[in-house]
């Protein structure tokens, strides 16, 4: 029997789950939140509670967070536990990578090598973990890789030290929530899982028990439901561009009726999609005290419950930065030598006579093969040289993008200056052909972003947004956006059209 303490925090509050495990069974003893900034809650539109004013909160500092959590745990007589911690999407760097097929034991090194080339700020000392994804191309292995800065791990360890509970797992939050959600729902459907927090939302596409697409967005206090509809539409568009054959069939809201309010009805009317809801209280075994404390906020605790149940059942967490996938340790040399010696002795005893008879025949065959190999040296060298020259030409042709035409088309389709402005634009080519354009800027209203994305997107250009950020420092253009435009090479454009 062991006790687990799972916790996470954001700008407004820290959330804690204390559970007792016996074998693979779990009982949640306590579940509570610790306010870190006021006001402490955003409620759904149409409910009687007051909404939170716009603007970012003053987040509790690290030095204050640990003692606050420790004091709250002492008040509830929690004591020393095994600590499980989640990290949100915004604190990590995430990439979809493709690597050559390789044995499982070699995959961690291949993924890190590829990540060092493609991640923006990955260092050698950054914890990196990944999950393999299904791929239609047998010549490529697709993985979803995530890395976290060492400073974040240091923060987590300092907080756990204040709690006197050593950390054993640091899990990417969407994977923990998806693990718990997938235990109680049909895993064969592709859904958009929506987790609502005080002033943020996680929008994650889940299918087959795997998280295929992750987004974390900040929502305004006013007109929260309308902003959420826009973010969901952008996520669905990104899913269509990135997931290919996978089609989102339904939207799944995590939380109870009191927590969600009228949101399910609003989403059904606006999205014309099937909208479901899942209350984590229906799947977890909780004490009466814990159930009462989560009655109106259970959706925020799905990830913590998922971590607790995974740990009790000894399941590997989807992305765990304290236990990342690594190359297995080599077997003991002593055992290996003993096994080799025993096998050699058995072979000698069984085949000793046969070997002597075959040696002469093998020697003749080896001589013949050596002669054939020597005769092929020159043709092989010529073919390798030709292949290298063709590869150089192919690489040049694949990256051939007329950037003046792209800039002209972008300016023609971009909103006018009264609606939006661009702060940063970056152009780059892709090794597999085509190019990339990164846009950063500001708009007057979030709805302009969706119209802009729709105009910029066509058969050759895939547009993916990374959400909006409210910036009260801007006098007129108060919503920041970031867009990623993938310019496909001509042959991929033809495949999309077909």
C-alpha positions as MATLAB code, in Angstrom:
seq = 'XXXXXXXXXXXXXXXXXXXXXXXXXXXXXXXXXXXXXXXXXXXXXXXXXXXXXXXXXXXXXXXXXXXXXXXXXXXXXXXXXXXXXXXXXXXXXXXXXXXXXXXXXXXXXXXXXXXXXXXXXXXXXXXXXXXXXXXXXXXXXXXXXXXXXXXXXXXXXXXXXXXXXXXXXXXXXXXXXXXXXXXXXXXXXXXXXXXXXXXXXXXXXXXXXXXXXXXXXXXXXXXXXXXXXXXXXXXXXXXXXXXXXXXXXXXXXXXXXXXXXXXXXXXXXXXXXXXXXXXXXXXXXXXXXXXXXXXXXXXXXXXXXXXXXXXXXXXXXXXXXXXXXXXXXXXXXXXXXXXXXXXXXXXXXXXXXXXXXXXXXXXXXXXXXXXXXXXXXXXXXXXXXXXXXXXXXXXXXXXXXXXXXXXXXXXXXXXXXXXXXXXXXXXXXXXXXXXXXXXXXXXXXXXXXXXXXXXXXXXXXXXXXXXXXXXXXXXXXXXXXXXXXXXXXXXXXXXXXX';
ca = [
       0.000    0.000    0.000;
       1.346    3.442   -0.921;
       0.135    7.032   -0.975;
       0.357    9.247   -4.033;
       0.251   13.038   -4.198;
      -0.483   14.405   -7.685;
      -0.411   18.150   -8.256;
      -0.193   20.847  -10.927;
      -0.524   24.613  -10.996;
      -1.268   27.546  -13.261;
      -1.478   31.299  -12.772;
      -4.701   31.128  -10.740;
      -4.542   27.990   -8.629;
      -2.741   24.807   -7.704;
      -4.688   21.533   -7.841;
      -3.891   18.556   -5.613;
      -5.097   14.939   -5.480;
      -4.113   12.604   -2.634;
      -4.787    8.914   -3.233;
      -4.135    5.587   -1.553;
      -3.307    2.560   -3.685;
      -3.635   -1.097   -2.767;
      -2.334   -3.288   -5.545;
      -3.895   -1.804   -8.675;
      -6.951   -0.345   -6.908;
      -7.108    3.380   -6.174;
      -9.107    5.423   -3.679;
      -8.895    9.208   -3.900;
      -8.839   10.462   -0.321;
      -8.617   14.206   -0.930;
      -8.886   16.577   -3.878;
      -8.580   20.304   -3.431;
      -7.288   23.503   -5.008;
      -5.118   26.232   -3.513;
      -5.802   29.775   -4.827;
      -2.693   31.537   -6.119;
      -4.268   34.747   -7.482;
      -7.607   36.505   -7.162;
     -10.237   36.078   -8.406;
      -9.872   32.311   -8.391;
     -12.484   31.077  -10.833;
     -14.026   31.608  -14.260;
     -17.484   30.104  -14.670;
     -19.407   29.104  -17.809;
     -21.653   31.648  -19.474;
     -25.204   31.517  -18.263;
     -24.357   30.372  -14.714;
     -25.143   32.559  -11.702;
     -21.548   33.054  -10.570;
     -19.534   36.163  -11.474;
     -16.958   36.110  -14.278;
     -13.309   37.019  -13.949;
     -12.177   40.381  -15.395;
      -9.895   40.340  -18.399;
      -6.145   40.570  -18.050;
      -3.376   38.255  -16.906;
      -3.156   37.468  -13.188;
      -0.225   38.068  -10.918;
       1.090   34.504  -10.697;
       2.462   33.298   -7.378;
       6.241   33.062   -7.454;
       8.099   29.791   -7.078;
       9.376   30.739   -3.626;
       5.758   31.289   -2.509;
       4.191   28.300   -4.271;
       6.039   25.565   -2.393;
       5.239   26.887    1.097;
       1.580   27.465    0.132;
       1.154   23.895   -1.036;
       3.034   22.565    1.980;
       0.802   24.556    4.371;
      -2.362   23.325    2.626;
      -1.142   19.708    2.877;
      -0.261   20.091    6.557;
      -3.753   21.425    7.283;
      -5.170   18.246    5.758;
      -2.638   15.895    7.411;
      -1.360   14.660    4.050;
       2.146   13.686    5.161;
       4.953   12.247    3.052;
       3.868   10.765   -0.305;
       5.164    9.786   -3.706;
       4.767   12.951   -5.830;
       3.418   13.001   -9.393;
       3.470   16.320  -11.272;
       2.023   17.478  -14.592;
       3.495   20.121  -16.871;
       1.205   22.040  -19.281;
       1.655   22.372  -23.035;
       2.908   25.944  -22.669;
       6.003   24.938  -20.653;
       7.395   22.429  -23.164;
       8.562   22.320  -26.763;
       6.739   19.800  -28.946;
       7.468   18.549  -32.454;
       6.183   15.848  -34.795;
       9.306   14.093  -36.096;
      10.018   11.476  -38.733;
      12.946    9.095  -38.347;
      14.081    6.038  -40.325;
      12.839    2.607  -39.203;
      15.005    1.235  -36.405;
      14.877   -1.320  -33.584;
      13.121   -0.082  -30.443;
      16.366    0.106  -28.481;
      17.894    2.496  -31.059;
      14.854    4.751  -31.434;
      15.604    7.057  -28.416;
      18.981    8.042  -29.840;
      17.547    8.613  -33.324;
      14.751   10.802  -31.936;
      17.145   12.944  -29.869;
      19.462   13.369  -32.856;
      16.542   14.526  -35.035;
      15.156   16.729  -32.243;
      18.486   18.544  -31.847;
      18.196   19.543  -35.512;
      14.535   20.604  -35.516;
      13.745   21.929  -32.018;
      14.162   25.642  -31.463;
      16.039   25.678  -28.134;
      16.749   22.047  -27.218;
      19.988   21.532  -25.303;
      21.959   18.381  -24.604;
      20.852   18.438  -20.954;
      17.119   18.887  -21.697;
      14.908   15.912  -20.738;
      13.231   14.593  -23.907;
      10.568   11.916  -24.242;
       8.422   10.745  -27.139;
       5.650    8.409  -28.204;
       5.588    6.522  -31.521;
       2.598    7.228  -33.788;
       1.041    5.188  -36.545;
       2.518    5.871  -39.989;
       1.218    4.949  -43.439;
       4.773    5.019  -44.815;
       6.738    1.877  -43.838;
       9.969    3.723  -44.623;
       9.352    6.356  -41.941;
       8.608    6.228  -38.211;
       6.491    9.119  -36.901;
       6.963   10.182  -33.281;
       5.578   12.986  -31.154;
       8.564   14.313  -29.203;
       8.501   16.739  -26.277;
      11.308   18.434  -24.338;
      11.294   20.557  -21.198;
      13.876   23.022  -19.965;
      16.037   21.832  -17.044;
      14.905   24.920  -15.102;
      11.324   23.568  -15.045;
      12.549   20.271  -13.577;
      14.493   22.193  -10.928;
      11.312   24.135  -10.024;
       9.352   20.919   -9.637;
      12.004   19.351   -7.429;
      12.125   22.429   -5.182;
       8.354   22.382   -4.720;
       8.408   18.648   -3.952;
      11.184   19.264   -1.441;
       8.919   21.763    0.343;
       6.192   19.090    0.362;
       8.654   16.464    1.672;
       7.440   14.200   -1.167;
      10.060   13.105   -3.717;
       8.923   13.401   -7.378;
       8.778   10.188   -9.405;
       7.073   11.406  -12.601;
       6.794   14.697  -14.491;
       4.039   14.058  -17.047;
       2.814   16.171  -19.968;
      -0.713   17.096  -18.836;
      -2.741   16.226  -21.985;
      -1.404   12.656  -21.968;
      -2.451   12.098  -18.349;
      -5.957   13.458  -19.021;
      -6.302   11.382  -22.190;
      -5.218    8.254  -20.319;
      -7.970    8.687  -17.736;
     -10.591    9.660  -20.323;
      -9.748    6.688  -22.575;
     -10.377    4.202  -19.763;
     -14.101    4.840  -19.840;
     -14.890    5.725  -23.473;
     -14.683    3.980  -26.830;
     -11.095    4.340  -28.018;
     -11.865    3.765  -31.712;
     -13.379    7.243  -32.240;
     -11.370   10.374  -32.995;
     -12.434   13.139  -30.605;
     -11.422   16.660  -29.703;
     -10.995   16.545  -25.909;
     -11.620   19.926  -24.254;
     -10.340   20.635  -20.720;
     -11.431   23.943  -19.208;
      -9.360   25.624  -16.529;
      -9.817   28.966  -14.790;
      -8.811   31.059  -17.793;
      -7.229   28.525  -20.158;
      -8.304   25.502  -22.159;
      -6.497   22.441  -23.468;
      -7.710   21.303  -26.913;
      -6.339   17.841  -27.689;
      -7.231   15.461  -30.516;
      -7.380   11.907  -29.109;
      -7.836    8.640  -31.034;
      -7.038    5.054  -30.151;
      -5.906    6.122  -26.682;
      -3.209    8.373  -28.214;
      -2.925   12.162  -28.214;
      -2.398   13.174  -31.846;
      -2.600   16.979  -31.629;
      -2.117   19.316  -28.643;
      -3.134   22.950  -28.212;
      -3.349   25.156  -25.138;
      -5.160   28.481  -25.479;
      -5.922   31.404  -23.207;
      -9.584   32.449  -23.057;
     -10.973   35.901  -22.236;
     -13.194   36.254  -19.196;
     -15.906   37.931  -21.247;
     -17.528   36.003  -24.123;
     -15.568   32.912  -23.166;
     -17.852   30.527  -25.063;
     -17.594   32.525  -28.297;
     -13.801   32.606  -28.060;
     -13.735   28.874  -27.348;
     -15.811   28.175  -30.469;
     -13.244   30.038  -32.580;
     -10.332   28.159  -31.015;
     -12.076   24.816  -31.552;
     -12.615   25.655  -35.222;
      -8.940   26.481  -35.616;
      -7.992   23.226  -33.904;
     -10.280   21.242  -36.218;
      -8.679   22.951  -39.228;
      -5.205   22.119  -37.926;
      -6.287   18.505  -37.389;
      -7.474   18.246  -40.986;
      -4.114   19.532  -42.226;
      -1.890   17.437  -39.973;
      -3.740   14.157  -39.395;
      -4.690   13.262  -42.948;
      -7.102   10.310  -42.756;
      -8.039   10.971  -39.119;
     -11.289   12.964  -38.932;
     -12.548   14.451  -35.675;
     -15.965   12.910  -35.124;
     -17.037   14.575  -31.889;
     -16.111   17.145  -29.260;
     -15.708   15.763  -25.736;
     -15.977   18.206  -22.810;
     -14.440   17.136  -19.507;
     -16.483   18.184  -16.490;
     -19.856   17.888  -14.804;
     -23.088   19.679  -15.621;
     -22.541   22.375  -12.987;
     -19.089   23.114  -14.376;
     -19.992   23.156  -18.083;
     -23.254   25.102  -17.827;
     -24.725   25.922  -21.238;
     -21.472   25.280  -23.111;
     -22.520   21.906  -24.661;
     -25.606   23.511  -26.220;
     -23.594   26.486  -27.532;
     -21.025   24.192  -29.172;
     -23.691   21.995  -30.797;
     -25.400   25.042  -32.303;
     -22.189   26.701  -33.502;
     -20.090   23.737  -34.649;
     -22.792   21.397  -35.997;
     -20.809   18.531  -34.479;
     -21.639   15.857  -31.955;
     -20.818   17.202  -28.484;
     -20.344   14.819  -25.553;
     -19.395   15.342  -21.919;
     -17.478   13.170  -19.486;
     -17.453   13.769  -15.742;
     -14.271   12.333  -14.150;
     -16.286   11.759  -10.979;
     -18.153    8.983  -12.805;
     -14.966    6.977  -13.329;
     -12.950    7.525  -10.145;
     -13.346    5.959   -6.729;
     -13.401    8.840   -4.234;
     -14.185    9.375   -0.607;
     -17.290   11.420    0.169;
     -15.113   14.401    1.135;
     -13.174   14.327   -2.162;
     -16.368   13.925   -4.190;
     -17.934   16.979   -2.537;
     -14.840   19.125   -3.170;
     -14.888   18.251   -6.911;
     -18.630   18.581   -7.451;
     -18.363   21.771   -9.559;
     -14.791   21.510  -10.908;
     -14.052   17.874  -11.686;
     -12.917   18.547  -15.269;
      -9.815   20.367  -14.038;
      -8.654   17.268  -12.142;
      -8.799   14.721  -15.004;
      -5.038   14.802  -15.611;
      -4.232   14.298  -11.920;
      -6.603   11.334  -11.732;
      -5.076    9.874  -14.880;
      -1.571   10.055  -13.391;
      -2.690    8.384  -10.171;
      -4.429    5.498  -11.953;
      -1.518    4.993  -14.379;
       0.943    4.864  -11.490;
      -1.188    2.394   -9.510;
      -1.549    0.096  -12.523;
       2.159    0.433  -13.391;
       1.373    1.855  -16.813;
       4.012    3.919  -18.502;
       3.003    7.587  -18.612;
       2.663    8.859  -22.184;
       5.324   11.581  -21.848;
       7.355   11.448  -18.623;
      10.318   13.807  -18.377;
      11.708   12.113  -15.260;
      11.562    8.665  -16.898;
      12.092    9.327  -20.629;
      12.503    6.513  -23.112;
      16.180    5.581  -23.276;
      18.364    2.979  -24.852;
      18.283   -0.107  -22.571;
      21.397   -0.917  -20.596;
      23.619   -3.548  -22.200;
      23.340   -7.028  -20.703;
      25.889   -8.234  -18.180;
      29.129   -9.231  -19.886;
      29.554  -12.221  -17.610;
      26.171  -13.665  -18.529;
      26.746  -12.933  -22.189;
      30.129  -14.658  -22.202;
      28.689  -17.680  -20.384;
      25.852  -17.965  -22.891;
      28.232  -17.633  -25.844;
      30.575  -20.272  -24.445;
      27.724  -22.710  -23.801;
      26.331  -22.198  -27.292;
      29.752  -22.645  -28.862;
      30.334  -25.869  -26.965;
      26.971  -27.272  -28.039;
      27.626  -26.384  -31.668;
      31.053  -28.006  -31.567;
      29.675  -31.213  -30.082;
      26.828  -31.511  -32.569;
      28.459  -30.266  -35.743;
      32.181  -30.914  -35.304;
      32.371  -33.603  -37.948;
      30.198  -31.708  -40.428;
      32.289  -28.528  -40.167;
      35.487  -30.262  -41.205;
      33.812  -31.682  -44.299;
      32.312  -28.302  -45.326;
      35.377  -26.109  -44.808;
      36.888  -26.821  -48.210;
      33.615  -26.129  -50.043;
      33.152  -22.841  -48.166;
      36.722  -21.770  -48.951;
      36.148  -22.224  -52.672;
      32.882  -20.304  -52.510;
      34.498  -17.439  -50.591;
      37.212  -17.112  -53.221;
      34.583  -16.920  -55.968;
      32.596  -14.267  -54.134;
      35.697  -12.172  -53.478;
      36.475  -12.183  -57.209;
      32.896  -11.145  -58.054;
      32.957   -8.382  -55.449;
      36.214   -6.969  -56.806;
      34.801   -6.870  -60.340;
      31.816   -4.815  -59.106;
      33.863   -2.121  -57.315;
      34.106    0.268  -60.275;
      30.391    0.101  -61.292;
      29.349    0.651  -57.673;
      31.584    3.734  -57.338;
      30.178    5.193  -60.572;
      26.600    4.587  -59.418;
      27.240    6.215  -56.025;
      28.710    9.294  -57.683;
      25.705    9.575  -60.002;
      23.298    9.172  -57.066;
      25.045   11.949  -55.146;
      24.818   14.330  -58.122;
      21.109   13.552  -58.619;
      20.435   14.111  -54.903;
      21.983   17.591  -55.091;
      19.797   18.497  -58.074;
      16.659   17.087  -56.402;
      17.337   19.017  -53.210;
      17.746   22.250  -55.154;
      14.567   21.701  -57.169;
      12.532   20.734  -54.086;
      13.392   23.937  -52.281;
      12.727   26.161  -55.281;
      10.058   28.606  -54.059;
       9.396   31.977  -55.673;
       9.367   34.074  -52.523;
       8.404   37.300  -54.339;
       5.236   35.619  -55.592;
       4.554   34.213  -52.117;
       5.022   37.641  -50.497;
       2.725   39.250  -53.088;
       0.018   36.621  -52.568;
       0.321   36.956  -48.781;
      -0.101   40.728  -48.905;
      -3.152   40.419  -51.190;
      -4.961   38.010  -48.856;
      -3.905   39.559  -45.520;
      -6.498   41.710  -43.649;
      -6.220   45.448  -44.071;
      -4.233   47.648  -41.702;
      -7.350   48.669  -39.742;
      -7.828   45.052  -38.667;
      -4.374   43.526  -38.310;
      -0.662   44.191  -38.441;
       2.382   41.930  -38.763;
       5.202   42.130  -36.233;
       7.527   39.360  -37.441;
       7.593   37.304  -40.666;
      10.119   34.550  -41.382;
      10.677   32.654  -44.648;
      12.588   29.381  -44.927;
      12.844   26.391  -47.234;
      12.138   22.773  -46.292;
      14.530   19.927  -46.980;
      11.662   17.812  -48.321;
      10.612   20.600  -50.713;
       8.504   23.703  -50.525;
       8.868   26.327  -47.819;
       7.750   27.639  -44.452;
       6.402   31.050  -43.488;
       6.028   32.090  -39.851;
       3.801   35.081  -39.108;
       3.510   36.885  -35.795;
       1.327   39.911  -35.310;
      -1.700   41.496  -33.693;
      -5.395   41.897  -34.529;
      -8.189   43.982  -33.142;
     -10.536   41.030  -32.692;
      -9.910   37.237  -32.469;
     -12.539   36.599  -35.166;
     -10.234   38.267  -37.731;
      -7.710   35.435  -37.269;
     -10.137   32.774  -38.465;
     -11.056   34.797  -41.581;
      -7.361   35.429  -42.287;
      -6.515   31.709  -41.983;
      -9.368   30.795  -44.320;
      -8.138   33.245  -47.002;
      -4.499   32.148  -46.739;
      -5.270   28.413  -46.882;
      -5.476   26.719  -50.312;
      -4.430   23.490  -52.023;
      -0.735   24.334  -51.782;
      -0.651   26.214  -48.485;
      -1.412   24.666  -45.114;
      -2.110   27.201  -42.375;
      -1.853   26.290  -38.716;
      -2.381   28.737  -35.874;
      -0.979   28.366  -32.368;
      -3.790   30.204  -30.605;
      -4.253   33.789  -29.479;
      -2.738   35.688  -26.594;
      -4.324   38.673  -25.000;
      -1.823   41.557  -24.680;
      -3.155   44.482  -22.692;
      -0.034   46.484  -23.478;
      -1.201   47.044  -27.047;
      -3.390   50.162  -27.358;
      -5.570   48.963  -30.274;
      -4.420   45.596  -31.534;
      -4.831   43.617  -28.285;
      -4.760   40.037  -29.558;
      -1.478   38.467  -30.611;
      -1.444   35.631  -33.144;
       1.158   33.203  -34.514;
       0.638   31.391  -37.802;
       2.651   28.686  -39.516;
       2.200   28.402  -43.306;
       3.547   25.305  -45.045;
       4.077   25.783  -48.803;
       3.887   22.359  -50.402;
       6.025   21.415  -53.406;
       4.090   20.912  -56.683;
       3.984   17.093  -56.466;
       2.427   17.176  -52.975;
      -0.085   19.774  -54.128;
      -1.236   17.421  -56.889;
      -1.633   14.585  -54.374;
      -3.794   16.776  -52.146;
      -5.986   17.786  -55.095;
      -6.567   14.138  -56.019;
];
